[in-house]
Amino acid sequence: MRLYRKPMDDINFFEKVYQVARLIPPGRVTSYGAIANYLGTKGSARMVGWAMQACEKAKPPVPAHRVVNRQGLLTAKFHFGGERMAQMLENEGVKVVDDKVKDFKTVYWDPSVELAL
């Protein structure tokens, strides 16, 4: 089920990414590539990463800490200032060991599955 107020064609790419990221439940994570695939732009995981880097002032806030790489690595941790990304995930019940989500497949949230019509 797609939960957008405007047709997707009327929203810029970064805002589309933010809308999907805002739907990730606490205690779950997804990948840059999964968001790109859901938006129909498979292969643009890097652009999703750029959107996450630019989301600091987005309203409402974007839970960028819930977006990791396809292996569960916290590749954006330096944007959060050290261990903050891991701490935010752990506060939600996601275990992180050596900058990698433990039990990644268990906490993985795939928007193509979770938001399917």
N, C-alpha and C positions, 0 to 999 in steps of 0.2 A: 504494500500500500504506500503510495507516494503522498507525502504530506507537505505539499507546497502551496503557498497562497497564490503565486502567480505562475503562469505557464513557464516551464523551464527555459524556453527560448527567450524570454524577456529578462532573464537574470544572468549577470556575468558569471564566468566560470568560477571565480573565487567564492562568490556568494552561493553558488550551487554546492561547492565543496563544504562550505560552512553549514548549510542546511542539513546535509547528510551527517556531518560530524556531530551536530547538535542532537542527533537522534541516537547516538551510541549510548547505551545505558551505562550507568556507573558500574564498575566492576567488570567491564568488558573492554576489549580493544579491537581495532580493525587495522588494516594496512592502507598505505597510500594507493597501492595498486587496486585494492578492492573498491575504494571510493571511485577511482578513475573508471574502472570497469562498470560500476553501477551507473555512472553518468554517461556511459556510451563512448568514453574516450580512452579505451584500453591502450596502454602504452604511454599514458601521460601521468604516471605516478610521480615523476619529478615535479610536474606542475602542481599536483596536489600538495607536495612538500613545500613548494614556494607559497602556496596559499596558507598553509599552516604557519609558516614563518611570519606571514603578514597579518595574522588574525588578532594580534594583541588588542587592537582598538575596536574590534567588531562588536556590534550590539545586536542581539544579546550575545553574551560571551560564547566562545567556541572551546569545547573541551579538547584542545589540541594534544594534551598529554595522553589521550586514548588512541592516538594514531601512531603506529610504529611501522617498521619495515616488514616485509613479507616473512621474515624469519623470527619476528618478535623482538628484534633489537631496538633499543631506544636510541636511534640514530639522531634524533633531534634534541638530545638531553642538554647539549651545550647552549641551546636557545633558552632553556629554562634556568640556567645558572647552576651547574653542578648536578647535585643529586635531587633537585626539586621534582623533576619529572617522575623519577622512581618513587619518591615519597608520596606524590599525589596519587599514583597508581596503587601503592600499598595502602594508602588511606581508604581506598575503595575496595580493598580485599584482593587486589591483583599482586601476586608474588613476583618479585623481580630479583634475579640473581645474576651478578656480573653484567649488568646493563641489558639483560634479556628477560622477557616475560616467561616465567616458569609455567608449564602446562598451557602453552600458547594455544594449542588446538582446543582446549577446554573453554578458554575465555574469549576465543576469537568470535567476532561478530561480523558476519558477511552481509552487507546491505542488500546484495542481490538476492539473498535468501530471506533475510529478516523483513525486508520491505517489499517483497514480491506481492503482486496484485492477487 
